[in-house]
Amino acid sequence: MVHLNGDEAMCFGSAFIAANSSSSFKVRKVYLTQHPSFEYRVEISQLEPTDAIEEDSAEITYKKDFTLFKTSDYLGAKKTIALSYDRNMKIDVYAVHPSKDEQHLATYVIDEIDAIAKNDIATKEGSTTPKLTLKFELTRSHLLQIEKAELKIEEYVRTEVKQPEKDSDETEEENAEVSDEAEKVEEVAAEEVEPVFEEKMVPHNYPLFANETLHNVRLLSKENKKAAKDRIKALEKRDNDKFRTDEAKNTFESLIYEFRGWLNNDENQVYEEASEIEKLVDLCNSGEEWLYDAGDEVGYKEYQTKGYELQTAYSKLKVRKQEH
């Protein structure tokens, strides 16, 4: 029988989620799937009430109602829908609970479609009906957001194809024939070459902005947001200082062992007087005692300051040995 501690399970799972989201640590990816507790119903309609009276066109259905995410989906999933639309729209998102009760979560308004659908490219003969692409993301906060909105119109373009130029040899032969039959050319009208046209569709993409309004969602106030950001900055500074302190401590400890070993080496006794070497050894020993007594209570700057004194004396003796 397996027993599960509720507190430990929550902390254990949070640690895995934090490891997946962290950029400071490289750990093996842990795949966790969390499903939403309700379905997400999306209702698309025209923004202006007067437009809603008009019937749908042959190509466009102005009112759509569908379930975008089900409880079998997972948080963090993304879905894209594409539809023909040429008017400003309103997108309402509802949470459908297992009891069939609905809760209005958000409203998105896109009010740039009218202007784009009436520009010169969209109204040009042969241009396609505007195609709207909406990319939704189901966030880990159980909120649905529009990650990307874009309107695409393909313009019908008819351009003349440039005829290939003739080779120089062919041109010389033609000039010779013309010079021999100059009189005949004056009497005969020059033949007109019919132009050749190429037809193609040129795509035009227009990014759109969706104005979001949340309903029945508790949001942080400006003061709470500022306080939360300040806490995050303080925690980041604490972690950064801890990292720099540990690094400076290790560097100082390594310097003590390396410098003391160099001083105790008989080969290096000739590069300094015995009394001075004894003082430097005592300096290393006192630094080691300080390191294990008060070293845990100081920051990285204190380690760096104490390390400068040892490093200066050590570098001076090493240079003296190299020049010997």
C-alpha positions in Angstrom: 0.0 0.0 0.0 1.3 3.5 -1.0 0.6 6.4 1.3 0.6 9.9 0.0 1.4 12.9 2.2 -0.6 15.9 0.9 1.9 18.5 1.9 4.9 16.6 0.5 3.1 15.8 -2.7 2.3 19.5 -3.3 5.9 20.6 -2.6 7.3 17.7 -4.7 5.2 18.6 -7.7 5.9 22.3 -7.3 9.7 21.5 -7.3 9.3 19.7 -10.6 7.3 22.5 -12.2 9.8 25.0 -11.0 12.7 22.9 -12.5 10.9 22.8 -15.8 10.4 26.5 -15.9 13.8 27.6 -14.5 16.5 29.0 -16.8 19.1 28.9 -14.0 19.4 25.1 -13.8 19.7 22.5 -16.5 17.8 19.4 -15.3 16.3 16.5 -17.1 12.9 17.5 -18.5 10.0 16.3 -16.4 6.8 15.9 -18.4 3.8 16.9 -16.3 0.3 17.2 -17.7 -2.4 19.2 -15.9 -5.9 19.1 -17.3 -8.5 21.9 -17.0 -11.3 21.4 -14.6 -13.9 22.7 -17.1 -14.5 23.2 -20.8 -14.0 26.5 -22.7 -16.8 27.7 -24.9 -16.1 30.4 -27.4 -18.8 32.6 -28.9 -17.9 34.8 -31.9 -20.2 37.6 -33.0 -20.2 41.0 -34.7 -19.2 43.9 -32.6 -21.8 46.5 -33.9 -25.4 45.7 -32.9 -26.6 47.0 -36.3 -24.5 44.5 -38.1 -26.1 41.6 -36.2 -29.4 42.2 -37.9 -28.0 41.5 -41.3 -28.0 37.9 -42.5 -24.9 35.9 -43.1 -23.4 36.2 -46.5 -22.7 33.3 -48.8 -19.1 33.0 -47.7 -19.2 34.2 -44.1 -21.0 33.1 -41.0 -20.9 36.0 -38.6 -22.0 34.2 -35.5 -20.1 31.1 -34.3 -20.4 29.1 -31.1 -18.1 26.1 -30.4 -16.1 24.4 -27.6 -12.4 25.2 -28.1 -10.8 23.3 -25.2 -12.2 20.2 -23.4 -11.3 18.7 -20.1 -9.2 16.1 -22.0 -6.9 18.9 -23.2 -4.0 20.2 -21.0 -2.9 23.5 -19.6 -0.4 25.2 -21.9 -2.0 23.8 -25.1 -2.5 26.0 -28.1 -5.1 25.9 -30.9 -5.5 27.9 -34.1 -8.8 28.6 -35.9 -9.3 30.1 -39.3 -12.4 31.7 -40.6 -13.7 34.2 -43.2 -14.6 37.5 -41.6 -14.8 41.1 -42.8 -16.3 43.0 -39.9 -15.3 44.0 -36.4 -15.8 41.1 -34.0 -16.4 40.3 -30.3 -15.1 37.0 -28.8 -16.7 35.9 -25.6 -15.1 33.0 -23.6 -17.2 31.0 -21.1 -16.2 28.3 -18.6 -18.6 25.3 -18.8 -18.4 23.4 -15.5 -19.3 19.7 -15.2 -22.6 20.8 -13.7 -23.4 22.6 -17.0 -23.2 25.9 -15.2 -21.5 28.6 -17.3 -19.2 31.4 -16.1 -18.2 34.4 -18.3 -14.4 34.5 -18.2 -13.3 37.1 -20.9 -14.3 39.2 -23.8 -11.9 40.1 -26.7 -12.7 42.9 -29.1 -11.0 43.2 -32.5 -12.0 46.6 -34.0 -9.6 46.8 -37.0 -11.2 44.4 -39.4 -13.7 46.9 -40.9 -11.0 49.4 -42.0 -8.9 46.6 -43.5 -11.9 45.0 -45.3 -12.6 48.4 -46.9 -9.2 49.3 -48.1 -8.2 49.4 -51.8 -6.7 45.9 -51.8 -9.7 44.2 -50.2 -12.2 46.0 -52.5 -10.2 45.4 -55.6 -11.9 43.1 -58.2 -10.6 39.6 -57.8 -9.3 39.9 -54.2 -10.3 37.1 -51.9 -12.5 37.4 -48.9 -10.5 38.3 -45.7 -9.3 35.2 -43.8 -9.0 35.6 -40.1 -6.5 33.5 -38.1 -6.8 33.3 -34.3 -4.3 31.5 -32.2 -5.5 30.7 -28.6 -3.4 29.5 -25.7 -4.8 27.8 -22.5 -2.5 29.2 -19.9 -1.5 27.5 -16.6 -3.6 30.1 -14.8 -6.7 28.4 -16.4 -7.3 31.6 -18.5 -7.7 31.6 -22.3 -5.8 34.2 -24.2 -5.3 35.2 -27.8 -1.7 34.8 -28.6 -1.9 36.0 -32.2 -4.6 37.5 -34.5 -4.0 38.1 -38.2 -6.1 38.9 -41.2 -5.0 37.7 -44.7 -6.2 39.1 -48.1 -5.0 37.8 -51.4 -4.9 40.4 -54.1 -5.5 39.6 -57.8 -2.6 41.0 -59.8 -2.3 40.9 -63.7 1.2 41.8 -64.9 2.8 41.9 -68.3 5.5 39.3 -68.9 8.6 40.8 -70.3 9.6 39.2 -73.7 13.1 37.7 -73.8 15.6 39.7 -75.9 16.9 38.3 -79.2 20.4 37.0 -79.6 23.0 39.3 -81.2 23.5 36.9 -84.2 19.8 37.0 -84.9 19.8 40.7 -84.7 22.6 41.1 -87.2 20.9 38.8 -89.7 17.7 40.8 -89.4 19.5 44.1 -89.8 21.1 42.7 -93.0 17.8 41.7 -94.4 16.2 45.0 -93.5 19.0 47.0 -95.3 18.6 44.9 -98.4 14.8 45.3 -98.5 14.6 48.9 -97.1 12.0 49.9 -99.7 9.7 47.0 -99.0 9.8 47.7 -95.2 8.7 51.3 -95.8 5.6 50.0 -97.6 4.7 47.3 -95.0 3.6 48.2 -91.6 5.5 46.8 -88.7 3.8 43.8 -87.1 2.6 44.4 -83.6 3.6 41.9 -80.9 0.7 41.1 -78.6 1.7 41.4 -74.9 1.5 38.4 -72.7 0.0 38.8 -69.2 0.6 36.7 -66.0 -2.1 36.4 -63.4 -1.2 35.6 -59.8 -2.5 36.1 -56.2 -0.3 38.3 -53.9 -0.9 37.7 -50.2 -1.2 40.6 -47.7 -1.1 39.9 -44.0 -2.4 42.4 -41.4 -1.6 41.8 -37.7 -4.5 42.6 -35.4 -4.7 43.5 -31.7 -7.3 42.0 -29.4 -8.5 44.2 -26.5 -9.0 42.0 -23.5 -11.6 42.4 -20.7 -11.7 39.8 -18.0 -14.8 38.9 -16.0 -15.2 37.1 -12.7 -11.4 37.0 -12.4 -9.6 38.4 -9.4 -6.7 40.6 -10.4 -3.9 42.1 -8.5 -4.0 45.8 -7.9 -1.2 48.1 -9.0 0.2 48.2 -5.5 0.1 44.4 -5.2 1.8 44.0 -8.5 4.5 46.4 -7.5 5.0 44.6 -4.2 5.2 41.3 -6.0 7.8 42.6 -8.5 9.8 44.0 -5.6 9.8 40.6 -3.9 10.9 38.9 -7.0 13.7 41.4 -7.5 14.8 41.0 -3.9 14.8 37.2 -4.3 16.8 37.4 -7.5 19.3 39.7 -5.8 19.6 37.3 -2.9 20.2 34.3 -5.2 22.8 36.3 -7.2 24.6 37.4 -4.1 24.6 33.9 -2.7 26.1 32.6 -6.0 28.8 35.3 -6.0 29.5 34.7 -2.3 30.0 31.0 -2.8 32.3 31.6 -5.8 34.4 34.2 -3.9 34.6 31.9 -0.8 35.9 29.0 -2.9 38.4 31.2 -4.7 39.7 32.5 -1.4 40.0 29.0 0.1 41.8 27.7 -2.9 44.2 30.7 -2.8 45.0 30.0 0.8 45.9 26.3 0.2 47.8 27.1 -3.0 49.8 30.0 -1.5 50.7 28.1 1.7 51.8 25.1 -0.3 54.0 27.3 -2.4 55.6 28.9 0.7 56.3 25.5 2.3 58.0 24.2 -0.8 61.8 24.0 -0.1 62.5 25.1 -3.7 60.8 28.5 -3.1 62.6 29.4 0.1 65.4 31.2 -1.8 63.0 33.8 -3.2 62.1 35.5 0.2 63.6 35.8 3.6 62.7 33.2 6.2 61.1 35.8 8.5 58.9 37.1 5.7 57.9 33.6 4.6 56.9 32.9 8.2 54.7 36.0 8.3 53.0 35.0 5.0 52.3 31.5 6.4 50.8 33.0 9.5 48.7 35.2 7.2 47.4 32.1 5.4 46.6 30.4 8.7 44.8 33.3 10.1 42.8 33.6 6.8 41.8 29.9 7.1 40.7 30.4 10.7 38.6 33.4 9.8 37.2 31.5 6.8 35.7 28.8 9.1 34.8 31.1 12.0 33.2 34.2 10.5 33.3 33.4 6.8 29.7 32.2 6.6 28.4 35.6 7.8 30.0 37.9 5.3 29.4 38.6 1.6 31.5 38.2 -1.5 33.0 41.7 -1.2 34.7 40.8 2.1 36.2 37.6 0.5 37.5 39.6 -2.4 39.1 42.2 -0.1 40.9 39.6 1.9 41.9 37.7 -1.2 43.6 40.8 -2.7 46.2 40.9 0.0 47.2 37.3 -0.4 47.0 37.4 -4.2 49.3 40.5 -4.3 52.0 38.8 -2.2 51.6 35.5 -4.1 51.9 37.2 -7.5 55.0 39.2 -6.4 56.8 36.0 -5.4 55.8 34.1 -8.6 57.2 37.0 -10.7 60.4 37.0 -8.7 60.8 33.2 -9.4 60.2 33.6 -13.1 62.8 36.4 -13.4 65.3 34.4 -11.3 
